[in-house]
């Protein structure tokens, strides 16, 4: 089996170790003898039709303004089509915002997004900074938790077609008011959790892998790995947060 991963704008969108999410997906696949092909795609690059997982990290407003036209104009048709076909997406912070309908920074024009998540984001005056603890609201994983770090001024609001990744137990989450964090819709996932996200939450990495493999090869259930160290890191993070 093989998984093709496309890392969108790795040169521009890599705040707070977001690239580490790619490392985790790659290693957890390799440990199960799944072949990995990793393709970077930045401004001016075409997007392959053979991708199984798209990943886009976070960046500042400046980077988002640089890439947004390329994302929507040059890659939009391919990416929207991929999302409609069930290809797996993970967007972190700025990536999450641009997977939605739009992001409106403070005092600058609105940046249109892909609209593959039914969310929109508008800048607020206060930055939301700190560690976050989230109770999963993803179907089949509602007894699990997510930990991470957030640093954003954007307030993201979900439309009727997107569901929260989780309920905020500690921290601010999407907008600091409705206790939701992140969004998911079909196989598209977005979140504000940096840190990076997947090393501390390996179950989410496996969820993404399973969905990508099942779409490609039929229903797949991954064999478990020894996640004792990852579990200790996750529990320690919860102790620090609470």
FENFENTA-V628617 format. One record per residue. N is the residue number from 1. RES is the residue in three letters. D_CENTER is the distance of its C-alpha to the mean C-alpha in Angstrom with 1 decimal. Layout:
n=N res=RES d_center=D_CENTER
n=N res=RES d_center=D_CENTER
This chain:
n=1 res=UNK d_center=23.5
n=2 res=UNK d_center=21.1
n=3 res=UNK d_center=17.4
n=4 res=UNK d_center=16.6
n=5 res=UNK d_center=13.4
n=6 res=UNK d_center=13.0
n=7 res=UNK d_center=11.5
n=8 res=UNK d_center=11.6
n=9 res=UNK d_center=13.7
n=10 res=UNK d_center=13.7
n=11 res=UNK d_center=16.9
n=12 res=UNK d_center=15.6
n=13 res=UNK d_center=12.0
n=14 res=UNK d_center=12.1
n=15 res=UNK d_center=12.8
n=16 res=UNK d_center=13.5
n=17 res=UNK d_center=13.0
n=18 res=UNK d_center=9.5
n=19 res=UNK d_center=11.4
n=20 res=UNK d_center=12.2
n=21 res=UNK d_center=9.1
n=22 res=UNK d_center=10.9
n=23 res=UNK d_center=14.1
n=24 res=UNK d_center=13.3
n=25 res=UNK d_center=12.3
n=26 res=UNK d_center=15.5
n=27 res=UNK d_center=17.7
n=28 res=UNK d_center=17.0
n=29 res=UNK d_center=17.8
n=30 res=UNK d_center=20.8
n=31 res=UNK d_center=22.2
n=32 res=UNK d_center=22.6
n=33 res=UNK d_center=24.2
n=34 res=UNK d_center=21.6
n=35 res=UNK d_center=21.8
n=36 res=UNK d_center=19.0
n=37 res=UNK d_center=19.1
n=38 res=UNK d_center=16.8
n=39 res=UNK d_center=17.1
n=40 res=UNK d_center=16.2
n=41 res=UNK d_center=16.4
n=42 res=UNK d_center=17.3
n=43 res=UNK d_center=19.6
n=44 res=UNK d_center=22.3
n=45 res=UNK d_center=20.9
n=46 res=UNK d_center=20.9
n=47 res=UNK d_center=18.2
n=48 res=UNK d_center=19.5
n=49 res=UNK d_center=20.0
n=50 res=UNK d_center=19.6
n=51 res=UNK d_center=15.9
n=52 res=UNK d_center=14.4
n=53 res=UNK d_center=10.7
n=54 res=UNK d_center=9.1
n=55 res=UNK d_center=6.8
n=56 res=UNK d_center=6.8
n=57 res=UNK d_center=7.2
n=58 res=UNK d_center=9.2
n=59 res=UNK d_center=12.8
n=60 res=UNK d_center=15.9
n=61 res=UNK d_center=17.5
n=62 res=UNK d_center=19.8
n=63 res=UNK d_center=17.2
n=64 res=UNK d_center=15.5
n=65 res=UNK d_center=19.1
n=66 res=UNK d_center=19.9
n=67 res=UNK d_center=17.2
n=68 res=UNK d_center=16.8
n=69 res=UNK d_center=20.1
n=70 res=UNK d_center=19.3
n=71 res=UNK d_center=15.9
n=72 res=UNK d_center=17.8
n=73 res=UNK d_center=21.3
n=74 res=UNK d_center=21.0
n=75 res=UNK d_center=17.9
n=76 res=UNK d_center=17.4
n=77 res=UNK d_center=19.7
n=78 res=UNK d_center=18.4
n=79 res=UNK d_center=14.7
n=80 res=UNK d_center=15.8
n=81 res=UNK d_center=18.2
n=82 res=UNK d_center=15.7
n=83 res=UNK d_center=13.5
n=84 res=UNK d_center=16.9
n=85 res=UNK d_center=17.9
n=86 res=UNK d_center=15.2
n=87 res=UNK d_center=13.2
n=88 res=UNK d_center=9.9
n=89 res=UNK d_center=6.8
n=90 res=UNK d_center=3.1
n=91 res=UNK d_center=2.9
n=92 res=UNK d_center=4.1
n=93 res=UNK d_center=7.5
n=94 res=UNK d_center=9.5
n=95 res=UNK d_center=7.1
n=96 res=UNK d_center=6.1
n=97 res=UNK d_center=9.9
n=98 res=UNK d_center=10.9
n=99 res=UNK d_center=9.4
n=100 res=UNK d_center=11.8
n=101 res=UNK d_center=15.6
n=102 res=UNK d_center=16.2
n=103 res=UNK d_center=15.9
n=104 res=UNK d_center=19.4
n=105 res=UNK d_center=20.0
n=106 res=UNK d_center=23.1
n=107 res=UNK d_center=26.3
n=108 res=UNK d_center=24.8
n=109 res=UNK d_center=24.2
n=110 res=UNK d_center=21.4
n=111 res=UNK d_center=18.6
n=112 res=UNK d_center=18.0
n=113 res=UNK d_center=14.6
n=114 res=UNK d_center=14.1
n=115 res=UNK d_center=14.4
n=116 res=UNK d_center=12.4
n=117 res=UNK d_center=11.2
n=118 res=UNK d_center=14.4
n=119 res=UNK d_center=13.6
n=120 res=UNK d_center=15.2
n=121 res=UNK d_center=15.2
n=122 res=UNK d_center=18.4
n=123 res=UNK d_center=19.3
n=124 res=UNK d_center=21.3
n=125 res=UNK d_center=24.0
n=126 res=UNK d_center=22.7
n=127 res=UNK d_center=19.8
n=128 res=UNK d_center=17.9
n=129 res=UNK d_center=17.9
n=130 res=UNK d_center=18.0
n=131 res=UNK d_center=16.9
n=132 res=UNK d_center=15.2
n=133 res=UNK d_center=16.1
n=134 res=UNK d_center=14.6
n=135 res=UNK d_center=16.3
n=136 res=UNK d_center=14.2
n=137 res=UNK d_center=15.1
n=138 res=UNK d_center=13.7
n=139 res=UNK d_center=16.8
n=140 res=UNK d_center=18.4
n=141 res=UNK d_center=16.5
n=142 res=UNK d_center=18.0
n=143 res=UNK d_center=20.0
n=144 res=UNK d_center=17.2
n=145 res=UNK d_center=15.7
n=146 res=UNK d_center=12.7
n=147 res=UNK d_center=13.5
n=148 res=UNK d_center=12.1
n=149 res=UNK d_center=13.2
n=150 res=UNK d_center=12.8
n=151 res=UNK d_center=14.7
n=152 res=UNK d_center=14.6
n=153 res=UNK d_center=17.4
n=154 res=UNK d_center=15.5
n=155 res=UNK d_center=16.2
n=156 res=UNK d_center=14.0
n=157 res=UNK d_center=15.9
n=158 res=UNK d_center=15.2
n=159 res=UNK d_center=17.6
n=160 res=UNK d_center=19.4
n=161 res=UNK d_center=17.2
n=162 res=UNK d_center=13.9
n=163 res=UNK d_center=13.8
n=164 res=UNK d_center=12.4
n=165 res=UNK d_center=10.2
n=166 res=UNK d_center=13.0
n=167 res=UNK d_center=16.2
n=168 res=UNK d_center=16.6
n=169 res=UNK d_center=19.4
n=170 res=UNK d_center=19.3
n=171 res=UNK d_center=17.8
n=172 res=UNK d_center=17.0
n=173 res=UNK d_center=13.6
n=174 res=UNK d_center=13.1
n=175 res=UNK d_center=16.7
n=176 res=UNK d_center=18.9
n=177 res=UNK d_center=21.1
n=178 res=UNK d_center=19.8
n=179 res=UNK d_center=18.3
n=180 res=UNK d_center=15.0
n=181 res=UNK d_center=11.5
n=182 res=UNK d_center=8.3
n=183 res=UNK d_center=9.0
n=184 res=UNK d_center=9.2
n=185 res=UNK d_center=11.8
n=186 res=UNK d_center=13.2
n=187 res=UNK d_center=10.7
n=188 res=UNK d_center=8.0
n=189 res=UNK d_center=5.2
n=190 res=UNK d_center=4.0
n=191 res=UNK d_center=5.2
n=192 res=UNK d_center=7.8
n=193 res=UNK d_center=8.2
n=194 res=UNK d_center=9.3
n=195 res=UNK d_center=12.1
n=196 res=UNK d_center=10.4
n=197 res=UNK d_center=8.5
n=198 res=UNK d_center=9.6
n=199 res=UNK d_center=13.3
n=200 res=UNK d_center=14.1
n=201 res=UNK d_center=12.5
n=202 res=UNK d_center=13.6
n=203 res=UNK d_center=13.9
n=204 res=UNK d_center=10.2
n=205 res=UNK d_center=10.4
n=206 res=UNK d_center=13.5
n=207 res=UNK d_center=12.3
n=208 res=UNK d_center=10.1
n=209 res=UNK d_center=13.2
n=210 res=UNK d_center=15.6
n=211 res=UNK d_center=14.2
n=212 res=UNK d_center=14.3
n=213 res=UNK d_center=17.7
n=214 res=UNK d_center=19.1
n=215 res=UNK d_center=18.5
n=216 res=UNK d_center=20.3
n=217 res=UNK d_center=23.0
n=218 res=UNK d_center=23.5
n=219 res=UNK d_center=22.6
n=220 res=UNK d_center=21.5
n=221 res=UNK d_center=21.5
n=222 res=UNK d_center=20.5
n=223 res=UNK d_center=23.2
n=224 res=UNK d_center=22.5
n=225 res=UNK d_center=22.2
n=226 res=UNK d_center=23.9
n=227 res=UNK d_center=21.2
n=228 res=UNK d_center=23.9
n=229 res=UNK d_center=22.8
n=230 res=UNK d_center=19.1
n=231 res=UNK d_center=20.6
n=232 res=UNK d_center=22.8
n=233 res=UNK d_center=20.1
n=234 res=UNK d_center=18.2
n=235 res=UNK d_center=21.6
n=236 res=UNK d_center=22.6
n=237 res=UNK d_center=19.6
n=238 res=UNK d_center=20.5
n=239 res=UNK d_center=24.1
n=240 res=UNK d_center=23.3
n=241 res=UNK d_center=21.3
n=242 res=UNK d_center=24.0
